[in-house]
Amino acid sequence: MEHTADAGLDAQGRVTIPPHLARHAGIKKEVLFVGAGEVIEMWDPATYRKYVGGSEKDFDAWMTNFL
């Protein structure tokens, strides 16, 4: 199964997600867009929070040491 796709826009300007990818990602209503290099990942917000765990807080704490 392909886990990537070029995204299109519908007539109202919304990003379309192929149904098989929305099912794979568990996306139902809300989507979180995450920049990842040259691509944008689309995640179910709860799934993304589980995936990154506390890493965002750790990163913020780490950055305060260098700013």
N, C-alpha and C positions, 0 to 999 in steps of 0.2 A: 504494500500500500504506500502510495506517495504521501509524505507528510508536509509537503510544501505546495504552494500554488501561487500564480500571479493573481492578485486581487483586482476585481473590477468594481465599478460603481453602478448602482441601480438608477432608475429614473429620478429618484429623490436625492441622489448624491451620497447614499449610504454605501459603505464598503460591503461587498458580498463575500460570504464565506461558503465554500463548497460544503454541502451537507455532511459528507464523510469526514471532513476536517473538524467541523463544529462538534460532531459526535465524539471524535477522537479526543478533542480538547475539553470536552464536557461543557462547552459554551451553550448556554440557553438564552439568557436575556442580556446580561452585562458582559462587556469585554474590556480587558485591560490591555493597552498597547504598550509594548516594551521595546525600546530601541536596542538592537543587537548587531552592532557593526553596520553592515550595509543593508540589513533587512529589519523589518518590524515584525516582532512576534505578537500574536494575539492570544491571550490567555483568559481562562475563567479566573476571576479575581481570587476566589478562595483557593483554587488549585495553585496559583502563583504564590500566594502567601505561604502555603505549606512547602512549596518547592524552595523558596529562598530562606524560609525560617527566620532567624534573627540576623541574617547577613546584612540587611540594610542598616540596622542599628549599629552593628559592628563597623560597617564602612563609615557611617557618619561619625562615630567616635574616633576612628582612625584618622579621618580627614581633619578633625579639629586640631590634631597634633601638628599638621603641616600647613595650616592656613594662618 
